Amino acid sequence: MPISFDIAHPELERAITLALSENILIFAASSGRQGRSVAYPARRQDVFCVSSADPLGNPSSFNPVPRLEDENFTFPGEDVESAWPLDLGQGPTKSLSGTSIATSVAVGIAAMILEVSRQLPLLDPNVRRRLNSPQGMRVVFRFLSSGRDDFGYVTPWKLLDTNQSPTDLAHIFAHLMESESQTRSFIRRLESHRESDESVEFV
C-alpha cells in the first residue's frame, strides 16, 4: 500500500486482518514526512514497513525516524524510472521518488522471491509456506539487508545469484527458515568451491 495515515481507519483495519488471515503479505509506505514517526498502517507489527533509499543504498532524507523496536527495511525509492500515463504528459515514463515508490519495489522483490521458490521442485512445501508468511519473508529480508544508519538496505542479488543452481537455492531457502547464520556459512562455502567445480554438501 503506497499510502500512509496519521491514525488507524476501521475499514482498512478489517481489510488488513482479512488479508493476513489468508496469509497475504502486506507492505505499506513508512511515511513521506522527514523527522516524523512511522505512519499507519506501516507501524503495525504484522505489516512490512518500507522506507526509501537513494541509488547508492543510503537512507533517503525524507524517511521517517527509524524505529528501535522493529526492522527498518529500505528499497530503491529515489529517481526511480516509472511508467507514466501519456495523457498526463511527460510520458511514457517519469522519474519518481518517495516511500510509496520504494513500497512498489519491495512488493516486486518479495513477489520475485516467492516465484523463484515456487519454481524449485526440490523445495519442501513446508519451507515454501513459511517463506510466504510475514515471519518467513522478514527472515529473508534481514538476510539480504546491509546496515545503513539504523536502516537495512535490502539487496536481492545476494540471494538470486545467477551462478546458483536450483538445488543450491532450494537448500538456501530451506536453511534460511532454520538458521540465518548457517545459511551465510553455506553460501560462503558455495562461493569458495564454485571456481573449482567442487560440490558442497548441504548440512
Secondary structure, DSSP 4 states (H G I P E B T S, - for coil): ----BSS--HHHHHHHHHHHHTT---EEE--S-TTSPPPBTTTSTTSEEEEEE-TTSPBPTTS-PPPSSS--EEEE-SSEEEE--GGGSS-SEEEE-SHHHHHHHHHHHHHHHHHHHHT-TTS-HHHHHHHTSHHHHHHHHHHHEEEETTEEEE-GGGT--TTS-HHHHHHHHHHHTT-HHHHHHHHHHHHHHHTTT------
